[in-house]
């Protein structure tokens, strides 16, 4: 499921004219995190927020959101 969601995110990150992937895949931390069930992207396509409602980082199923920015040919977590 994690890779499926990542693929959906990356499909949304394609350049409209060039049809090429921007940077590497962005994987969730664990399969049960359900990373990518909520995704938001800015209009420029260079910043994304990825929700993972099942993440157990601070408590069981506490969830979290990670924000990434595309710069210098790679995605960096902010």
N, C-alpha and C positions, 0 to 999 in steps of 0.2 A: 504494500500500500504506500509506503514511504516513497519508493521510486516512482510510482504512478503519479502521486501528487507533485513530486519534483518535476516530472515531465510536463505536467499541465502548466506549472509555473513557468518553465522555460519556454514552452510554446507561446506564452503570452509575452515573453521578453524578446521575441524575434524582431529584428528590424523590418519594417513594412516593405521596403524595397529590396533589400539585400537577402532577406530570408536566411540569416545566419544566426547561430546561437551566440548570445553575449556571455562570455566567461564560462566557467566550469559549472557543473551541477551544484545545487545547494541542497544538501541532505539534512534531514531532521536528525535529532540526537538518538532517538530510539523509535522502533516501529510502532509501539503503542502510544507514542506521543500524539499521533494524528496530525503531524506537522503538515501544513499546507491546506488544511480545511478552510482556513480564512486567509486570503491573500489580497493585498492592496498594493497598487503601483501608482507612482506619480505620473503626470502627463508626459514627462520627458522620457520615462521608461528606465531611468537610472537609479531609482530608489524603490525598494519593495519592503513591505512589512509582512511577515509570515507568522500566522498564529498556530499554536500547538496546544489545544485545550486539554490534552491528556498528559502533558509534561509533569514529571514528579520532582522537579528541582527543589521546591521549597516545602511541598506537602503532596500527598497522593492526589493526582489529577488536578493540581493547582493551576496548570497551564502557564504559558508565557507567550510573548511576542518577540520575535527577533527582527531587527531592521537592518537592511543591507544597502550599500551604495555601490554602484558600478563605476569604477574609475581605473584608468591604466590597464584595461583589458581584464579586470577581475572584480569579483564581488567581495566587499569587505564588510564585516559586521560592525555596526556603529555602537 
